[in-house]
Amino acid sequence: MANYKTVRQLTEADAAYIAGLVDGEGTVGLLRRHAHEQRQLVVSIVSTERIMLEFVLTRIGAGKITAKRIARMHHAPSFTFSISNRQALRLLQQIAPYLRSYKSARATLVLAHYLRLTPRNGKYTEQLSMERQAFVDAFLALCPRRGH
């Protein structure tokens, strides 16, 4: 059985700091791990400073840090902190008041609808599937690169 880590309660300062990192160097996304699966909530931060991501991991108490592949020899090594699903939802509950970019609107939408539209057993009725797809479409539309 997997050891499921819980997200710690953040101080106001830590929540604001982590929100700033997510706003500046992170994502609030709905990603597919495999082609035919439903999208899962993921919050991530990318940095060349692993120590900063280790601070985030320590404060949150859940998530993981992975090394990114170096595309070119002159690029610095970079790392990604990521947290997903209900752990990411718990993190968003704490950092959402401090988000300032379009990620704030994404967090608001997720906090309002994600749990209701994501059954833990993965079984979707036809109605729930339609509602979930409308939610995903609305979520993905909240991106500054789309609709310039």
VMD Tcl script that builds the backbone (N, CA, C; Angstrom):
set m [mol new atoms 444]
animate dup $m
set s [atomselect $m all]
$s set {name element resname resid chain x y z} {
  {N N MET 1 A 0.834 -1.176 0.000}
  {CA C MET 1 A 0.000 0.000 0.000}
  {C C MET 1 A 0.883 1.245 0.000}
  {N N ALA 2 A 0.542 2.222 -0.822}
  {CA C ALA 2 A 1.336 3.439 -0.952}
  {C C ALA 2 A 1.196 4.310 0.288}
  {N N ASN 3 A 2.256 5.026 0.587}
  {CA C ASN 3 A 2.250 5.964 1.697}
  {C C ASN 3 A 1.737 7.304 1.170}
  {N N TYR 4 A 0.482 7.615 1.434}
  {CA C TYR 4 A -0.152 8.820 0.920}
  {C C TYR 4 A 0.152 9.980 1.855}
  {N N LYS 5 A 0.866 10.976 1.356}
  {CA C LYS 5 A 1.255 12.111 2.173}
  {C C LYS 5 A 0.174 13.174 2.151}
  {N N THR 6 A -0.026 13.823 3.284}
  {CA C THR 6 A -1.009 14.890 3.348}
  {C C THR 6 A -0.319 16.240 3.219}
  {N N VAL 7 A -1.022 17.178 2.664}
  {CA C VAL 7 A -0.509 18.533 2.507}
  {C C VAL 7 A -0.595 19.240 3.849}
  {N N ARG 8 A 0.515 19.834 4.246}
  {CA C ARG 8 A 0.566 20.538 5.527}
  {C C ARG 8 A -0.183 21.871 5.454}
  {N N GLN 9 A -0.597 22.343 6.614}
  {CA C GLN 9 A -1.174 23.685 6.706}
  {C C GLN 9 A -0.038 24.692 6.573}
  {N N LEU 10 A -0.121 25.585 5.595}
  {CA C LEU 10 A 0.925 26.567 5.351}
  {C C LEU 10 A 0.706 27.823 6.174}
  {N N THR 11 A 1.796 28.472 6.545}
  {CA C THR 11 A 1.666 29.797 7.136}
  {C C THR 11 A 1.214 30.743 6.032}
  {N N GLU 12 A 0.704 31.890 6.405}
  {CA C GLU 12 A 0.274 32.871 5.412}
  {C C GLU 12 A 1.448 33.286 4.523}
  {N N ALA 13 A 2.620 33.477 5.139}
  {CA C ALA 13 A 3.807 33.876 4.372}
  {C C ALA 13 A 4.211 32.787 3.378}
  {N N ASP 14 A 4.214 31.534 3.810}
  {CA C ASP 14 A 4.586 30.442 2.911}
  {C C ASP 14 A 3.572 30.277 1.779}
  {N N ALA 15 A 2.294 30.419 2.102}
  {CA C ALA 15 A 1.253 30.304 1.074}
  {C C ALA 15 A 1.427 31.402 0.026}
  {N N ALA 16 A 1.700 32.622 0.468}
  {CA C ALA 16 A 1.897 33.732 -0.461}
  {C C ALA 16 A 3.162 33.522 -1.301}
  {N N TYR 17 A 4.235 33.054 -0.684}
  {CA C TYR 17 A 5.492 32.811 -1.397}
  {C C TYR 17 A 5.304 31.735 -2.460}
  {N N ILE 18 A 4.682 30.642 -2.086}
  {CA C ILE 18 A 4.467 29.549 -3.034}
  {C C ILE 18 A 3.528 29.988 -4.155}
  {N N ALA 19 A 2.522 30.791 -3.829}
  {CA C ALA 19 A 1.629 31.324 -4.868}
  {C C ALA 19 A 2.423 32.172 -5.857}
  {N N GLY 20 A 3.368 32.965 -5.355}
  {CA C GLY 20 A 4.202 33.770 -6.235}
  {C C GLY 20 A 5.046 32.916 -7.163}
  {N N LEU 21 A 5.566 31.814 -6.631}
  {CA C LEU 21 A 6.336 30.894 -7.467}
  {C C LEU 21 A 5.449 30.259 -8.538}
  {N N VAL 22 A 4.252 29.863 -8.151}
  {CA C VAL 22 A 3.321 29.267 -9.120}
  {C C VAL 22 A 2.945 30.301 -10.170}
  {N N ASP 23 A 2.641 31.540 -9.750}
  {CA C ASP 23 A 2.306 32.597 -10.703}
  {C C ASP 23 A 3.448 32.857 -11.677}
  {N N GLY 24 A 4.677 32.900 -11.155}
  {CA C GLY 24 A 5.807 33.275 -11.989}
  {C C GLY 24 A 6.422 32.150 -12.793}
  {N N GLU 25 A 6.602 30.997 -12.190}
  {CA C GLU 25 A 7.341 29.911 -12.825}
  {C C GLU 25 A 6.581 28.587 -12.822}
  {N N GLY 26 A 5.290 28.639 -12.580}
  {CA C GLY 26 A 4.550 27.394 -12.427}
  {C C GLY 26 A 3.344 27.284 -13.330}
  {N N THR 27 A 2.601 26.213 -13.088}
  {CA C THR 27 A 1.366 25.965 -13.826}
  {C C THR 27 A 0.300 25.445 -12.873}
  {N N VAL 28 A -0.922 25.745 -13.220}
  {CA C VAL 28 A -2.089 25.095 -12.641}
  {C C VAL 28 A -2.748 24.461 -13.849}
  {N N GLY 29 A -2.641 23.143 -13.946}
  {CA C GLY 29 A -3.085 22.491 -15.168}
  {C C GLY 29 A -3.936 21.267 -14.944}
  {N N LEU 30 A -4.608 20.866 -16.004}
  {CA C LEU 30 A -5.327 19.593 -16.066}
  {C C LEU 30 A -4.612 18.777 -17.136}
  {N N LEU 31 A -3.858 17.789 -16.697}
  {CA C LEU 31 A -3.012 17.034 -17.607}
  {C C LEU 31 A -3.413 15.571 -17.671}
  {N N ARG 32 A -3.139 14.958 -18.813}
  {CA C ARG 32 A -3.357 13.521 -18.961}
  {C C ARG 32 A -2.041 12.803 -18.730}
  {N N ARG 33 A -2.065 11.783 -17.914}
  {CA C ARG 33 A -0.866 10.956 -17.731}
  {C C ARG 33 A -0.762 9.947 -18.877}
  {N N HIS 34 A -1.924 9.493 -19.355}
  {CA C HIS 34 A -1.987 8.549 -20.470}
  {C C HIS 34 A -3.077 9.033 -21.419}
  {N N ALA 35 A -2.939 8.713 -22.683}
  {CA C ALA 35 A -3.787 9.272 -23.737}
  {C C ALA 35 A -5.286 9.119 -23.498}
  {N N HIS 36 A -5.736 7.992 -22.971}
  {CA C HIS 36 A -7.173 7.752 -22.875}
  {C C HIS 36 A -7.729 7.969 -21.479}
  {N N GLU 37 A -6.965 8.585 -20.600}
  {CA C GLU 37 A -7.430 8.848 -19.233}
  {C C GLU 37 A -8.018 10.248 -19.131}
  {N N GLN 38 A -8.795 10.444 -18.067}
  {CA C GLN 38 A -9.300 11.781 -17.764}
  {C C GLN 38 A -8.127 12.669 -17.361}
  {N N ARG 39 A -8.298 13.954 -17.527}
  {CA C ARG 39 A -7.270 14.903 -17.099}
  {C C ARG 39 A -7.234 14.983 -15.578}
  {N N GLN 40 A -6.023 15.129 -15.034}
  {CA C GLN 40 A -5.836 15.224 -13.593}
  {C C GLN 40 A -5.292 16.601 -13.239}
  {N N LEU 41 A -5.683 17.091 -12.090}
  {CA C LEU 41 A -5.198 18.381 -11.610}
  {C C LEU 41 A -3.723 18.268 -11.236}
  {N N VAL 42 A -2.912 19.191 -11.732}
  {CA C VAL 42 A -1.488 19.243 -11.408}
  {C C VAL 42 A -1.106 20.699 -11.161}
  {N N VAL 43 A -0.382 20.923 -10.062}
  {CA C VAL 43 A 0.236 22.220 -9.795}
  {C C VAL 43 A 1.737 21.969 -9.830}
  {N N SER 44 A 2.458 22.790 -10.600}
  {CA C SER 44 A 3.902 22.572 -10.715}
  {C C SER 44 A 4.657 23.891 -10.720}
  {N N ILE 45 A 5.944 23.782 -10.384}
  {CA C ILE 45 A 6.863 24.920 -10.410}
  {C C ILE 45 A 8.161 24.424 -11.028}
  {N N VAL 46 A 8.714 25.181 -11.970}
  {CA C VAL 46 A 9.971 24.826 -12.620}
  {C C VAL 46 A 11.033 25.830 -12.191}
  {N N SER 47 A 12.240 25.339 -11.896}
  {CA C SER 47 A 13.325 26.217 -11.495}
  {C C SER 47 A 14.670 25.555 -11.749}
  {N N THR 48 A 15.691 26.379 -11.908}
  {CA C THR 48 A 17.058 25.863 -11.987}
  {C C THR 48 A 17.651 25.756 -10.585}
  {N N GLU 49 A 16.936 26.261 -9.585}
  {CA C GLU 49 A 17.404 26.212 -8.204}
  {C C GLU 49 A 16.669 25.120 -7.437}
  {N N ARG 50 A 17.265 23.963 -7.392}
  {CA C ARG 50 A 16.644 22.818 -6.714}
  {C C ARG 50 A 16.378 23.121 -5.242}
  {N N ILE 51 A 17.262 23.868 -4.598}
  {CA C ILE 51 A 17.101 24.156 -3.173}
  {C C ILE 51 A 15.787 24.890 -2.890}
  {N N MET 52 A 15.373 25.756 -3.820}
  {CA C MET 52 A 14.106 26.462 -3.661}
  {C C MET 52 A 12.938 25.468 -3.744}
  {N N LEU 53 A 13.021 24.538 -4.666}
  {CA C LEU 53 A 11.960 23.542 -4.795}
  {C C LEU 53 A 11.945 22.590 -3.603}
  {N N GLU 54 A 13.107 22.306 -3.048}
  {CA C GLU 54 A 13.164 21.484 -1.834}
  {C C GLU 54 A 12.501 22.210 -0.661}
  {N N PHE 55 A 12.669 23.525 -0.588}
  {CA C PHE 55 A 11.973 24.323 0.418}
  {C C PHE 55 A 10.458 24.162 0.258}
  {N N VAL 56 A 9.971 24.281 -0.983}
  {CA C VAL 56 A 8.533 24.139 -1.266}
  {C C VAL 56 A 8.054 22.745 -0.855}
  {N N LEU 57 A 8.788 21.717 -1.249}
  {CA C LEU 57 A 8.427 20.346 -0.913}
  {C C LEU 57 A 8.372 20.148 0.602}
  {N N THR 58 A 9.347 20.684 1.311}
  {CA C THR 58 A 9.381 20.562 2.773}
  {C C THR 58 A 8.194 21.262 3.406}
  {N N ARG 59 A 7.885 22.466 2.947}
  {CA C ARG 59 A 6.771 23.223 3.524}
  {C C ARG 59 A 5.429 22.546 3.253}
  {N N ILE 60 A 5.258 22.050 2.034}
  {CA C ILE 60 A 3.979 21.437 1.653}
  {C C ILE 60 A 3.852 20.033 2.239}
  {N N GLY 61 A 4.942 19.288 2.277}
  {CA C GLY 61 A 4.916 17.942 2.833}
  {C C GLY 61 A 4.435 16.869 1.879}
  {N N ALA 62 A 4.193 17.234 0.630}
  {CA C ALA 62 A 3.737 16.282 -0.382}
  {C C ALA 62 A 4.205 16.786 -1.741}
  {N N GLY 63 A 4.122 15.915 -2.750}
  {CA C GLY 63 A 4.584 16.267 -4.080}
  {C C GLY 63 A 5.920 15.601 -4.360}
  {N N LYS 64 A 6.531 15.989 -5.478}
  {CA C LYS 64 A 7.819 15.401 -5.833}
  {C C LYS 64 A 8.618 16.384 -6.680}
  {N N ILE 65 A 9.926 16.185 -6.695}
  {CA C ILE 65 A 10.827 16.979 -7.521}
  {C C ILE 65 A 11.470 16.035 -8.526}
  {N N THR 66 A 11.451 16.421 -9.789}
  {CA C THR 66 A 12.092 15.625 -10.832}
  {C C THR 66 A 13.045 16.516 -11.618}
  {N N ALA 67 A 14.103 15.921 -12.148}
  {CA C ALA 67 A 15.053 16.640 -12.998}
  {C C ALA 67 A 14.498 16.660 -14.422}
  {N N LYS 68 A 14.594 17.818 -15.051}
  {CA C LYS 68 A 14.174 17.919 -16.445}
  {C C LYS 68 A 15.352 17.578 -17.346}
  {N N ARG 69 A 15.065 17.064 -18.493}
  {CA C ARG 69 A 16.090 16.727 -19.473}
  {C C ARG 69 A 16.685 18.022 -20.029}
  {N N ILE 70 A 17.997 18.058 -20.172}
  {CA C ILE 70 A 18.675 19.227 -20.729}
  {C C ILE 70 A 18.610 19.134 -22.250}
  {N N ALA 71 A 18.001 20.152 -22.882}
  {CA C ALA 71 A 17.807 20.130 -24.326}
  {C C ALA 71 A 19.078 20.512 -25.087}
  {N N ARG 72 A 19.861 21.429 -24.524}
  {CA C ARG 72 A 21.079 21.888 -25.170}
  {C C ARG 72 A 22.194 21.972 -24.131}
  {N N MET 73 A 23.397 21.788 -24.568}
  {CA C MET 73 A 24.540 21.769 -23.648}
  {C C MET 73 A 24.678 23.071 -22.854}
  {N N HIS 74 A 24.326 24.211 -23.448}
  {CA C HIS 74 A 24.494 25.488 -22.758}
  {C C HIS 74 A 23.352 25.797 -21.785}
  {N N HIS 75 A 22.335 24.968 -21.749}
  {CA C HIS 75 A 21.227 25.167 -20.807}
  {C C HIS 75 A 21.608 24.679 -19.418}
  {N N ALA 76 A 21.153 25.408 -18.411}
  {CA C ALA 76 A 21.383 25.001 -17.021}
  {C C ALA 76 A 20.441 23.846 -16.681}
  {N N PRO 77 A 20.860 22.958 -15.815}
  {CA C PRO 77 A 19.950 21.907 -15.359}
  {C C PRO 77 A 18.744 22.543 -14.664}
  {N N SER 78 A 17.571 21.996 -14.891}
  {CA C SER 78 A 16.374 22.520 -14.226}
  {C C SER 78 A 15.567 21.381 -13.635}
  {N N PHE 79 A 14.679 21.756 -12.726}
  {CA C PHE 79 A 13.920 20.787 -11.951}
  {C C PHE 79 A 12.464 21.223 -11.904}
  {N N THR 80 A 11.598 20.248 -11.668}
  {CA C THR 80 A 10.170 20.528 -11.551}
  {C C THR 80 A 9.644 19.955 -10.249}
  {N N PHE 81 A 8.969 20.808 -9.478}
  {CA C PHE 81 A 8.181 20.340 -8.337}
  {C C PHE 81 A 6.776 20.158 -8.864}
  {N N SER 82 A 6.142 19.028 -8.560}
  {CA C SER 82 A 4.749 18.840 -8.976}
  {C C SER 82 A 3.966 18.116 -7.888}
  {N N ILE 83 A 2.704 18.452 -7.852}
  {CA C ILE 83 A 1.765 17.835 -6.914}
  {C C ILE 83 A 0.458 17.683 -7.679}
  {N N SER 84 A -0.253 16.586 -7.455}
  {CA C SER 84 A -1.427 16.333 -8.295}
  {C C SER 84 A -2.653 15.900 -7.501}
  {N N ASN 85 A -3.766 15.915 -8.215}
  {CA C ASN 85 A -5.067 15.448 -7.741}
  {C C ASN 85 A -5.506 16.125 -6.447}
  {N N ARG 86 A -5.950 15.357 -5.471}
  {CA C ARG 86 A -6.494 15.942 -4.244}
  {C C ARG 86 A -5.434 16.678 -3.416}
  {N N GLN 87 A -4.186 16.249 -3.519}
  {CA C GLN 87 A -3.116 16.988 -2.839}
  {C C GLN 87 A -2.955 18.372 -3.475}
  {N N ALA 88 A -3.021 18.440 -4.787}
  {CA C ALA 88 A -2.936 19.720 -5.487}
  {C C ALA 88 A -4.137 20.599 -5.139}
  {N N LEU 89 A -5.287 19.984 -4.999}
  {CA C LEU 89 A -6.488 20.722 -4.614}
  {C C LEU 89 A -6.322 21.343 -3.226}
  {N N ARG 90 A -5.777 20.576 -2.301}
  {CA C ARG 90 A -5.532 21.087 -0.945}
  {C C ARG 90 A -4.521 22.242 -0.970}
  {N N LEU 91 A -3.505 22.127 -1.804}
  {CA C LEU 91 A -2.548 23.222 -1.949}
  {C C LEU 91 A -3.234 24.461 -2.519}
  {N N LEU 92 A -4.040 24.287 -3.563}
  {CA C LEU 92 A -4.729 25.431 -4.164}
  {C C LEU 92 A -5.655 26.125 -3.171}
  {N N GLN 93 A -6.288 25.365 -2.297}
  {CA C GLN 93 A -7.141 25.980 -1.284}
  {C C GLN 93 A -6.358 26.989 -0.450}
  {N N GLN 94 A -5.090 26.709 -0.232}
  {CA C GLN 94 A -4.276 27.573 0.614}
  {C C GLN 94 A -3.605 28.722 -0.138}
  {N N ILE 95 A -3.239 28.514 -1.406}
  {CA C ILE 95 A -2.517 29.558 -2.127}
  {C C ILE 95 A -3.400 30.413 -3.033}
  {N N ALA 96 A -4.619 29.971 -3.318}
  {CA C ALA 96 A -5.498 30.685 -4.246}
  {C C ALA 96 A -5.688 32.164 -3.899}
  {N N PRO 97 A -5.848 32.534 -2.628}
  {CA C PRO 97 A -6.044 33.962 -2.331}
  {C C PRO 97 A -4.857 34.841 -2.740}
  {N N TYR 98 A -3.698 34.244 -2.973}
  {CA C TYR 98 A -2.491 35.011 -3.274}
  {C C TYR 98 A -2.097 34.971 -4.744}
  {N N LEU 99 A -2.775 34.165 -5.543}
  {CA C LEU 99 A -2.479 34.097 -6.970}
  {C C LEU 99 A -2.962 35.366 -7.653}
  {N N ARG 100 A -2.202 35.871 -8.639}
  {CA C ARG 100 A -2.544 37.120 -9.309}
  {C C ARG 100 A -2.674 36.995 -10.821}
  {N N SER 101 A -2.186 35.942 -11.413}
  {CA C SER 101 A -2.253 35.787 -12.865}
  {C C SER 101 A -3.540 35.048 -13.247}
  {N N TYR 102 A -3.619 34.636 -14.504}
  {CA C TYR 102 A -4.759 33.846 -14.963}
  {C C TYR 102 A -4.909 32.561 -14.141}
  {N N LYS 103 A -3.842 32.166 -13.442}
  {CA C LYS 103 A -3.886 30.959 -12.618}
  {C C LYS 103 A -4.854 31.118 -11.450}
  {N N SER 104 A -5.122 32.360 -11.062}
  {CA C SER 104 A -6.122 32.625 -10.027}
  {C C SER 104 A -7.508 32.195 -10.503}
  {N N ALA 105 A -7.850 32.541 -11.733}
  {CA C ALA 105 A -9.154 32.146 -12.293}
  {C C ALA 105 A -9.231 30.628 -12.445}
  {N N ARG 106 A -8.133 30.010 -12.846}
  {CA C ARG 106 A -8.108 28.553 -12.954}
  {C C ARG 106 A -8.305 27.906 -11.581}
  {N N ALA 107 A -7.621 28.439 -10.561}
  {CA C ALA 107 A -7.753 27.895 -9.209}
  {C C ALA 107 A -9.189 28.049 -8.710}
  {N N THR 108 A -9.796 29.188 -8.958}
  {CA C THR 108 A -11.177 29.430 -8.536}
  {C C THR 108 A -12.123 28.415 -9.181}
  {N N LEU 109 A -11.952 28.174 -10.469}
  {CA C LEU 109 A -12.783 27.205 -11.188}
  {C C LEU 109 A -12.579 25.795 -10.640}
  {N N VAL 110 A -11.337 25.416 -10.415}
  {CA C VAL 110 A -11.026 24.087 -9.882}
  {C C VAL 110 A -11.628 23.913 -8.497}
  {N N LEU 111 A -11.452 24.906 -7.636}
  {CA C LEU 111 A -11.963 24.795 -6.268}
  {C C LEU 111 A -13.486 24.693 -6.239}
  {N N ALA 112 A -14.128 25.301 -7.197}
  {CA C ALA 112 A -15.593 25.277 -7.245}
  {C C ALA 112 A -16.149 23.959 -7.798}
  {N N HIS 113 A -15.417 23.304 -8.710}
  {CA C HIS 113 A -16.041 22.191 -9.447}
  {C C HIS 113 A -15.280 20.870 -9.469}
  {N N TYR 114 A -13.979 20.860 -9.196}
  {CA C TYR 114 A -13.166 19.663 -9.426}
  {C C TYR 114 A -13.639 18.443 -8.640}
  {N N LEU 115 A -13.881 18.612 -7.357}
  {CA C LEU 115 A -14.297 17.448 -6.543}
  {C C LEU 115 A -15.604 16.841 -7.032}
  {N N ARG 116 A -16.571 17.679 -7.334}
  {CA C ARG 116 A -17.875 17.196 -7.781}
  {C C ARG 116 A -17.779 16.474 -9.126}
  {N N LEU 117 A -16.843 16.928 -9.965}
  {CA C LEU 117 A -16.737 16.380 -11.315}
  {C C LEU 117 A -15.650 15.322 -11.461}
  {N N THR 118 A -15.056 14.891 -10.333}
  {CA C THR 118 A -13.991 13.897 -10.377}
  {C C THR 118 A -14.263 12.808 -9.342}
  {N N PRO 119 A -15.054 11.809 -9.714}
  {CA C PRO 119 A -15.336 10.734 -8.759}
  {C C PRO 119 A -14.075 9.926 -8.462}
  {N N ARG 120 A -13.897 9.573 -7.217}
  {CA C ARG 120 A -12.692 8.835 -6.815}
  {C C ARG 120 A -12.607 7.470 -7.492}
  {N N ASN 121 A -13.754 6.875 -7.810}
  {CA C ASN 121 A -13.728 5.554 -8.435}
  {C C ASN 121 A -13.510 5.623 -9.950}
  {N N GLY 122 A -13.480 6.843 -10.506}
  {CA C GLY 122 A -13.227 7.010 -11.931}
  {C C GLY 122 A -14.387 6.649 -12.825}
  {N N LYS 123 A -15.555 6.399 -12.233}
  {CA C LYS 123 A -16.721 6.026 -13.024}
  {C C LYS 123 A -17.563 7.270 -13.306}
  {N N TYR 124 A -17.773 7.541 -14.588}
  {CA C TYR 124 A -18.497 8.724 -15.019}
  {C C TYR 124 A -19.795 8.330 -15.692}
  {N N THR 125 A -20.899 8.931 -15.251}
  {CA C THR 125 A -22.152 8.774 -15.975}
  {C C THR 125 A -22.051 9.640 -17.230}
  {N N GLU 126 A -22.970 9.449 -18.137}
  {CA C GLU 126 A -22.964 10.264 -19.354}
  {C C GLU 126 A -23.115 11.746 -19.001}
  {N N GLN 127 A -24.027 12.045 -18.072}
  {CA C GLN 127 A -24.235 13.434 -17.651}
  {C C GLN 127 A -22.975 14.013 -17.007}
  {N N LEU 128 A -22.349 13.250 -16.111}
  {CA C LEU 128 A -21.139 13.715 -15.442}
  {C C LEU 128 A -20.001 13.918 -16.446}
  {N N SER 129 A -19.906 13.046 -17.441}
  {CA C SER 129 A -18.886 13.192 -18.481}
  {C C SER 129 A -19.068 14.488 -19.261}
  {N N MET 130 A -20.321 14.812 -19.569}
  {CA C MET 130 A -20.595 16.056 -20.296}
  {C C MET 130 A -20.251 17.270 -19.438}
  {N N GLU 131 A -20.620 17.237 -18.163}
  {CA C GLU 131 A -20.296 18.340 -17.262}
  {C C GLU 131 A -18.788 18.465 -17.079}
  {N N ARG 132 A -18.123 17.343 -16.970}
  {CA C ARG 132 A -16.669 17.338 -16.797}
  {C C ARG 132 A -15.996 17.941 -18.027}
  {N N GLN 133 A -16.459 17.580 -19.217}
  {CA C GLN 133 A -15.860 18.119 -20.440}
  {C C GLN 133 A -16.084 19.626 -20.534}
  {N N ALA 134 A -17.258 20.105 -20.145}
  {CA C ALA 134 A -17.516 21.553 -20.146}
  {C C ALA 134 A -16.575 22.258 -19.161}
  {N N PHE 135 A -16.343 21.638 -18.009}
  {CA C PHE 135 A -15.409 22.172 -17.020}
  {C C PHE 135 A -13.994 22.238 -17.597}
  {N N VAL 136 A -13.539 21.160 -18.223}
  {CA C VAL 136 A -12.194 21.122 -18.809}
  {C C VAL 136 A -12.065 22.193 -19.891}
  {N N ASP 137 A -13.080 22.327 -20.744}
  {CA C ASP 137 A -13.036 23.334 -21.809}
  {C C ASP 137 A -12.944 24.742 -21.218}
  {N N ALA 138 A -13.734 25.017 -20.178}
  {CA C ALA 138 A -13.698 26.330 -19.527}
  {C C ALA 138 A -12.336 26.570 -18.885}
  {N N PHE 139 A -11.790 25.542 -18.260}
  {CA C PHE 139 A -10.481 25.638 -17.618}
  {C C PHE 139 A -9.399 25.962 -18.639}
  {N N LEU 140 A -9.361 25.205 -19.726}
  {CA C LEU 140 A -8.319 25.395 -20.737}
  {C C LEU 140 A -8.452 26.731 -21.462}
  {N N ALA 141 A -9.660 27.285 -21.504}
  {CA C ALA 141 A -9.869 28.592 -22.128}
  {C C ALA 141 A -9.250 29.717 -21.294}
  {N N LEU 142 A -8.989 29.449 -20.009}
  {CA C LEU 142 A -8.397 30.453 -19.119}
  {C C LEU 142 A -6.882 30.425 -19.254}
  {N N CYS 143 A -6.394 30.854 -20.390}
  {CA C CYS 143 A -4.961 30.842 -20.657}
  {C C CYS 143 A -4.627 32.076 -21.478}
  {N N PRO 144 A -3.602 32.840 -21.101}
  {CA C PRO 144 A -3.308 34.062 -21.843}
  {C C PRO 144 A -2.844 33.840 -23.273}
  {N N ARG 145 A -2.344 32.647 -23.582}
  {CA C ARG 145 A -1.862 32.383 -24.939}
  {C C ARG 145 A -2.995 32.162 -25.921}
  {N N ARG 146 A -4.143 31.809 -25.410}
  {CA C ARG 146 A -5.300 31.589 -26.279}
  {C C ARG 146 A -6.118 32.883 -26.306}
  {N N GLY 147 A -6.595 33.234 -27.447}
  {CA C GLY 147 A -7.479 34.389 -27.554}
  {C C GLY 147 A -6.767 35.727 -27.542}
  {N N HIS 148 A -5.504 35.771 -27.962}
  {CA C HIS 148 A -4.808 37.059 -28.080}
  {C C HIS 148 A -5.458 37.885 -29.142}
}
mol reanalyze $m
mol bondsrecalc $m
mol representation Tube
mol addrep $m
